[in-house]
Amino acid sequence: MSNDPGSQRPVRSISLPPLAAVALAIGLATSTYIAASTWRDVRKPSEKNNIQITGSAKKRIVSDHIEWSATIEGSGNDRTAAYISLKSGTEKVVAFLKAQGLKADDIKIQSATITEEFEIVREDKVLEGTNIPLRTETQKSTGFRAVQLVSVGSPDVPLIEKASREITSLLEQDVFVTSHLPRYYYTRLGELKLEMLSEAAKDARSRAENILRSAGNAELGPLVYSSMGIININPANSTATSSEGNNDTTAYEKDIITIVRAEYKVQ
């Protein structure tokens, strides 16, 4: 072994600032993690042997709550006369509803609004000494109009339906009343949705099993993923759909349709 100083190369030491050393260490750790992750993803088993399926459930429901309203009008040459006319009509409407069997607590009367009404008076004149026509328009007061809304909410659907149809008979007593269309609701919708989702999930699994049975040589494995789709509440026999779901209030009888999307492993 030679002891010649020229035969040994000196070792050069490199000194890094503290921040640079930290950055280098982080870089090495990151690159190691990326390499390991890439290897792991490459060796991950394929998930192509899954089946995605949609299940649905449908049920006819009958509304158990109804809301209805009517507009009452009164008129007069001044505000006081219009209000007196409105008050008389409102009292007759309330008396009629109570006679139909409604409870006083179910009848809600909103505050009245009174507005002055006008008509446009047009007049054509010809300027003196010319043949140029000139049209003028002026507003002329025709009196005052008072309006009030009476609303009802009740679980007795047939009773309110009957009242909404017959209320216009008060027109014969000089009561200016307009009946609006009733709105129908189902109050136990929350618990029903859970039942419908369960039925839709069963339908999804049944469909997947039937498909694999027809294909042969495959069995349905465990559930991988599931999600609740939209819930449509439509008038009976309607197939209308909406991306946000329907919630019909126009029909007494309704169909509730629930959709569930599921993914299963195939064995």
C-alpha positions, 0 to 999 in steps of 0.5 A: 500500500502506497503512502504517497500523499498524492495517491489519496484524493482529498474529500470535499465537504459541502456545507448547506444553509439550514433551510436548504438542508431541510428542503433537501430532506423533504424532497427526498422523503416526498420522492420516496413516498411517490415511488412507493405510492405508484408501486402500490397503485399499480399492484392494486387489484382491478375493480372492474368486476363490480355491477352497478344497478338502480332500484326503485319503489312506488307506493300510492298515498292519500293526503291527510292534510289540506290547506285552502284559502279564499279571497274576499272583496269589498268596495265603496266610495271611500275607505270606510265604506270599502272596509265596512263592505269587506267586514260584512262579507268576511263575517258571512264567510266565517259564519258559513265555514263554521256552519260547515263544521270547521272549528274557529281555531282552524280559520285564519283571517289576514289583515285587510288591504285597501287601495284606491282605484282609478280609470283612465279618461282620454279626451281628444281636442283640436288646437284652436286655429289648427287641425292638429289633434291633441289627446289628453289622459287623466286619472279619475278615482272610481272608489276604493277596493278592500281585500282580505284572505281567509285560510283554513288548514285541517286534517279533515280533507273531505270537509274542507273540499266541500267548503271550497266548492260551496263557498261561492254560493255566498255570491247570491248574498252579495259577498264577493268571494273567490275560492282558490284551489286546495293544496294537499299534503301527506304529513307522515312523509318522513317515516314513509321515505325510510320505508321506501328507501328500504324497498328500493334497496331490496329492488336494486339487489333483486335486479342485480341477482337476476342479471347475474343469474341470467348471465350464469357463472357469477354470484352477487357479492357484498355491497360496495357503494349505495346512494339515494336518488331523487324522490318524486311525489306526483299526482296518481298515475303520473310519471313526471320526474325532476332533477330536484324531485317533485312534491305535488300539492294539487292531488288528493291521491299521490304516487311516491317514487323512490330511487336508489343506486347501488354497486355490488362486487361480483364473485 
